[in-house]
Amino acid sequence: MPRLLLFNKPYGVMSQFTDARSESARPTLSDFIDVPHVYPAGRLDLDSEGLLLLTDDGRLQSRIADPRFKMPKTYLVQVEGDPQAAALDQLRRGVRLKDGMTLPAQVELIDPPSLWPRDLPVRFRKSVPDRWISLTIREGRNRQVRRMTAAIGHPTLRLVRWRIGDWTIDGLPPGTWREVRA
């Protein structure tokens, strides 16, 4: 039976078990997870938070991470400004990025979610409003969500991956993990 771990990756933690290339040690998965032979299925950037799946099964890892399988990934995204219907429609149709058009996304404005405080707080500017959106994509290009929101004129301030397929971090505090059935 393959092992599958749901990990709520905190801000500033690398999505790998070692940081051999850095002169100053940065937090890695090994600071939180002491389970042998599991590896991340996909990545989350250093400045992104939320759900990271780890497994000991190569086929499951591929099914989760490989864009060919188009597994939906839902993000809670705090953006700068107040996106109007036209901007959200751009995301729904697909956005042109330097590496081509994205697939259409599901997007909606949401109320600010009840999340944990971030270690490095998001910058706050009185003169610039911010809004939260829920964004679901079915591909996984490098920094894709951040590039998509920037392309519609609303840069990402905070990015939390909430769900991958049917798996979610609901009720899982940052820096903790739980094992689930694959």
Secondary structure, DSSP 8 states (H G I E B T S, - for coil): ---EEEEEE-TT--SSS--TT-SS----GGGT---TT-EESS---TT-EEEEEEES-HHHHHHHH-GGG---EEEEEEEES---HHHHHHHHH--EETTEE----EEEEE--------SS-----TTS-EEEEEEEES---TTHHHHHHHHTT--EEEEEEEEETTEE-TT--TT-EEEE--
